[in-house]
Amino acid sequence: MEINNNFNTISSLNQQIAVKKAELASIDKKEDEKSLFEKNDSVNIVGKNYDEEDYKRVLDKYKDLDAKVRTHEQAHASGAPTTAPINYSYQVGPDGKVYASGGSVRFDTSIPKDEAAASVKLDKLANAASAPAELSAADSAISRTANLNRLLLQNIEQGVDYAN
């Protein structure tokens, strides 16, 4: 009798698990459909219920920001070794196209053991971080850190002992 009860309990648990799996599959399917809809969603302006000058002005701002962001990040990337491609964040403009609204570059900040090579690399990092005309707070911090590390290396080369 006890074996039969255990079988019924196991059977009941398996049935409950099957129901939960079906519920999860249904939720996953709805999420997939939702994300597919969002990917295919586009902006269509129908009719003339907007001010053409405002539309052009806003669109020009998106285009200008995109150009500035790309130029800024490419100035960084061209100056020193990087560990990954430029990473951009995007916004959708009023025309339905995506425009870069921010970005970042990951520099290779590893320091070679050779002091001369390390100094050259730190110079490149400092120059690359401060390459664009308008510096962000992160740009300034990276440039300062590279300059301080380069000064530290120069002092070590001149015999300054920081261990004591």
C-alpha positions as CSV (number, residue, x, y, z in Angstrom):
1,M,0.0,0.0,0.0
2,E,2.8,2.4,0.9
3,I,4.6,1.7,-2.5
4,N,1.4,2.6,-4.3
5,N,1.1,5.9,-2.3
6,N,4.7,6.8,-3.2
7,F,4.0,6.1,-6.8
8,N,0.9,8.4,-6.7
9,T,3.0,11.1,-5.0
10,I,5.8,10.8,-7.6
11,S,3.2,10.8,-10.4
12,S,1.5,13.8,-9.0
13,L,4.9,15.7,-8.7
14,N,5.8,14.8,-12.3
15,Q,2.4,16.1,-13.4
16,Q,2.9,19.4,-11.5
17,I,6.4,19.7,-13.0
18,A,5.0,19.2,-16.5
19,V,2.3,21.9,-15.9
20,K,5.0,24.4,-14.7
21,K,7.2,23.6,-17.7
22,A,4.2,24.3,-20.0
23,E,3.6,27.6,-18.2
24,L,7.2,28.6,-18.6
25,A,7.2,27.7,-22.3
26,S,4.2,29.8,-22.8
27,I,5.8,32.8,-21.0
28,D,9.0,32.3,-23.1
29,K,7.0,32.2,-26.3
30,K,5.2,35.5,-25.4
31,E,8.5,37.1,-24.5
32,D,10.0,36.0,-27.9
33,E,7.0,37.4,-29.7
34,K,7.3,40.7,-27.8
35,S,11.0,41.1,-28.6
36,L,10.4,40.2,-32.2
37,F,7.7,42.8,-32.4
38,E,10.0,45.4,-30.8
39,K,12.8,44.6,-33.3
40,N,10.5,45.0,-36.3
41,D,8.8,48.1,-34.9
42,S,9.5,51.2,-36.8
43,V,8.6,54.9,-36.8
44,N,6.2,55.9,-39.6
45,I,5.2,59.5,-39.8
46,V,1.8,59.6,-41.4
47,G,0.2,62.9,-42.4
48,K,1.5,66.3,-41.6
49,N,0.6,66.7,-38.0
50,Y,4.1,67.9,-37.0
51,D,6.1,71.0,-37.6
52,E,8.6,70.3,-40.4
53,E,11.2,72.8,-39.0
54,D,11.1,71.2,-35.5
55,Y,11.4,67.8,-37.0
56,K,14.5,68.8,-39.1
57,R,16.0,70.7,-36.1
58,V,15.6,67.6,-33.8
59,L,16.9,65.3,-36.5
60,D,19.9,67.5,-37.1
61,K,20.7,67.4,-33.3
62,Y,20.7,63.6,-33.4
63,K,23.0,63.6,-36.5
64,D,25.4,66.1,-34.9
65,L,25.6,64.2,-31.6
66,D,26.3,61.0,-33.6
67,A,29.1,62.6,-35.5
68,K,30.6,64.1,-32.4
69,V,30.5,60.9,-30.4
70,R,32.0,58.8,-33.2
71,T,34.8,61.4,-33.8
72,H,35.5,61.6,-30.0
73,E,35.8,57.9,-29.5
74,Q,37.8,57.3,-32.7
75,A,40.3,60.0,-31.5
76,H,40.8,57.9,-28.4
77,A,41.1,54.6,-30.2
78,S,43.6,55.8,-32.7
79,G,46.1,56.9,-30.0
80,A,46.8,53.8,-28.0
81,P,46.2,50.0,-28.0
82,T,42.7,48.9,-27.2
83,T,41.4,45.6,-25.8
84,A,38.0,45.7,-27.6
85,P,36.2,47.6,-30.4
86,I,34.6,51.0,-29.6
87,N,31.4,50.5,-27.7
88,Y,28.6,52.9,-28.6
89,S,25.2,53.5,-26.9
90,Y,22.4,54.4,-29.2
91,Q,19.1,56.3,-29.4
92,V,16.4,56.1,-32.0
93,G,15.9,59.4,-33.8
94,P,12.6,60.7,-35.0
95,D,13.2,59.1,-38.4
96,G,13.4,55.7,-36.9
97,K,17.2,55.3,-37.4
98,V,19.7,54.7,-34.6
99,Y,22.2,57.4,-33.7
100,A,25.2,57.1,-31.4
101,S,24.6,59.1,-28.2
102,G,27.6,57.9,-26.2
103,G,30.6,55.6,-26.3
104,S,33.6,54.2,-24.7
105,V,37.0,52.8,-25.5
106,R,38.8,50.1,-23.5
107,F,42.5,50.8,-23.5
108,D,45.1,48.1,-22.9
109,T,46.5,49.4,-19.6
110,S,48.9,46.5,-19.0
111,I,52.4,47.9,-18.2
112,P,55.4,46.2,-19.9
113,K,58.2,45.1,-17.6
114,D,60.7,47.0,-19.7
115,E,60.8,50.6,-18.2
116,A,61.4,52.3,-21.6
117,A,58.5,50.4,-23.2
118,A,56.3,51.2,-20.2
119,S,57.1,54.9,-20.4
120,V,56.3,55.0,-24.1
121,K,53.0,53.1,-23.5
122,L,52.0,55.4,-20.7
123,D,52.7,58.4,-22.9
124,K,50.4,56.9,-25.6
125,L,47.7,56.3,-23.0
126,A,47.9,59.8,-21.7
127,N,47.8,61.3,-25.2
128,A,45.0,59.0,-26.4
129,A,42.9,59.8,-23.3
130,S,43.3,63.5,-23.9
131,A,43.1,63.4,-27.7
132,P,39.6,64.8,-28.2
133,A,38.9,68.5,-27.8
134,E,36.2,68.0,-25.2
135,L,37.3,65.7,-22.4
136,S,34.9,63.8,-20.2
137,A,35.7,63.2,-16.5
138,A,36.8,59.6,-17.4
139,D,39.1,60.9,-20.1
140,S,40.8,63.3,-17.6
141,A,41.1,60.6,-15.0
142,I,42.8,58.2,-17.4
143,S,45.1,60.9,-18.6
144,R,46.1,61.9,-15.1
145,T,46.7,58.3,-14.0
146,A,48.9,57.6,-17.0
147,N,50.9,60.8,-16.4
148,L,51.3,59.9,-12.7
149,N,52.4,56.4,-13.5
150,R,54.9,57.7,-16.0
151,L,56.3,60.1,-13.4
152,L,56.6,57.3,-11.0
153,L,58.5,55.2,-13.5
154,Q,60.9,58.1,-14.2
155,N,61.5,58.6,-10.5
156,I,62.2,54.9,-10.1
157,E,64.7,55.1,-13.1
158,Q,66.4,58.0,-11.3
159,G,66.9,55.9,-8.2
160,V,64.0,57.0,-5.9
161,D,63.2,54.1,-3.6
162,Y,59.4,54.0,-2.7
163,A,59.7,50.7,-0.8
164,N,61.0,52.4,2.4
